[in-house]
Amino acid sequence: MKYAGLPVLGYGIQVKEYDVHEERRYGASPARRTRERHWRTGPLMVAGMVALAVGSTGCATILGQHKIAASHASSAAQGSGTAEGGTGSAGNLASAAGTNSKAQSRTGGTLAGVGNGVMFGGDVPLVSEESALGRNLAIVRVYDLLGQSFVNRTMDSFMAHGTTILASLDVYPGMPTYASIVAGQHDATIASYLESMNSSAIHYKLPAIYFTFEHEANTPGHHTGLGTPAQFIQAWDHVHQIAVDHHLLWNQGGRIHFVLILTHFFYNNGKAIQYWPGTNEVDIVAADGYNTGGCRIARKQHRPFTYGVTPVESPASLFSGVVHFAAAHGGLPVFIAEWGSVPWANPSVRVNWIQSMQSFVAANPAIHATLYWDSRVLQCNYILNGSATSLSALASMGHSALMQGKPA
């Protein structure tokens, strides 16, 4: 399927303005340009060029940090570096470690597909920091649009080293609607993508690989005209059924685990249920969230931003909501699919925050993977390679006994 030349081209400009002015109040991942975002080679190259010309918007948009077969220095890996940092009803919730849940034990959880601890990972740009981290990432976050292929040399290089993938298959305004997906108009394309994921996992001897349809579907600006939350659920149902029909799921002899990813704010404010397909179609519940330090305020006011100026948003304030939601909906395992922090003038602030994240994960056994988003969008810069102390803190986290999880 090819979408170059469709309304998706002009949509990039509109989405940029929406993200700047709305600050993704409802939580979504804008398509972020990481150290220069590029479209991965494929049918959407033209659209990507136009999008890059108008600037970065954020994660789940057409400017996405999509995986590309290029050097890591110029790789793009979309994400949610602008996922709303708010409090909501779960803003100050404590650890959910005591909840009776299928996901409580980190040893041999089949739903999570993780063994030996928590998987330590990140976006594609973080792969270029593996030497500084002193280890390979266990899981890498990548993003595709409907019509793109899962397979390329970059993905092959990751998987050949034992790294598994958490991949999105997304649509945006100007692309197929949820109703057209439900109607079966794109079944062959979806089936081909899922089969490629599964066969890649088998080829590289990965016991588990992870898939999400339309990550951060709760972002209104990036899903205008695609359908209602109820229609998103119907589309998810349909995509999941394709995987079932092709025997690709982990509990059918395949390798694929389905991961629902929303921004943390919707778990905190009680709205995640609007996008909930049900425990029979979700293996893992995931959230994206960031310690923004006021960068979105600066963006909205069109002023520069370098260091955090607002109070730190603790990991508990960001992610307790998703832990509690997962526990209340089948006791499912949790992934922190995107997380990060802007710097502060005092480097110890971000160092302490990363250490707090490690403590939060340790206190919540439902969490089976954490993926740092080592990228930037507009005024919000979560890249760590400019700070030796922050990168060292993340390296220490990656070397802890807790973070030695692997696909299982």
C-alpha positions, 0 to 999 in steps of 0.5 A: 500500500502506498500513501505518498501524495495523500492528504497526509502531506498537508496534515504534518503542518496541522499536527505541528500546530495542534501539538504546540498549542494543545500540549497533547493534553490527553496524552499521545506520542508526537512524531519526534525528530531525533537528532534529525528525524527521517522517514525510513525508506519506503512508500512514505518517503515523500510524505516524510520529506514534507513533514521534516520540512515543517518541523517536529511534532511528536510521537505518533504522527507522520513525522515519526521516528521510524526505523530506518536502515541507516547509521544509528547517528541518523536513525529515527525512532519515533516515540512519545517524548511529549506524553503529557506529564500530569497528575490526574487521579493517580498522580500521587499513587504509591507502589502497586507491588502488593496487588494480587496479580498474574504479573507480580512475579518476574520469573517466567511470566508467559504473558509478558514473555520476559524472564530473568528480570526486567528488560532494559531497552530504549528507542533506536537512538539509544542503541548508539549509546550501547558502548557507553551503557556497557551492554546491549539493549534487550528490547528496542522500540520501533514505529511503522505506518500501515503499508511499511515493511517490518523487515530491514537491515537495521532490525535484522542487526538488532535481532541478530544480537538477541535484542527483541522489538516492540513495534507499532503499526500505526495509521494517521489522518489521510490514511485508512480509517478504523472502519476500513480496517474493520471492513477487511480492506487491509487484511493482506497488508496487516497479515504480511507485517505480522507474519514478518515479525513472527518469522523474524523472531523465529529466525533470530531465535527470539522467544518473544516479540511485541506488537501494538496497533495504533500506539497512543490512540488516545491522542486526539490530534493524531487520529482526527477522522480515523474513528471513535474510541469504540471504532479503535477497539473494533479495529484492534479486535480485527487486527488481533483476529488476523494474528489469531487466524494466522497462528502468530500469537505466543500462546498458539506456537507463535512469538507475538505478544500484543501490547496496548500503549497509551500515554500515562495521563489517560491511565491516571485520569481514568479515561484509559478504559475508553480504549480498552480491547479487553484482557482476551486481546491484550497481553501487556498494558503499557504507558509512555510518560516523561519528566518534562520540567516545564518544556511544554510550557515553553513550547506553548509560549514559543520561548527557548528551553534548556533546563527544567524549571518546574518541580520534578514529576516522580516516576510514581506520579507518572506510572502508578496509574498504568500499574493499577490499571493493569492490576484491575484488568486481569492482573496483566504485566506492564511495560513502560514503553517510553520514559525520559527526563529533560536536564536540570541546571544541577545535573544531580536532579536528572541523575536522582530521577533516573535512580528513582525510576529504577527504584519504582520499577523494583517496587512494582513487580508487574513491570517487565520492561522499561524503554528510555526515549533518548530523543528530543521534540521541539523544546523537550530534549530527553537525550542523555549523551550530553550528560556523562552523569545522566548516562552513567546513571542509566548505565548503572540501572542497566547493569543492576541485577533487576534489569537483566531480563530477556525475551523468554 
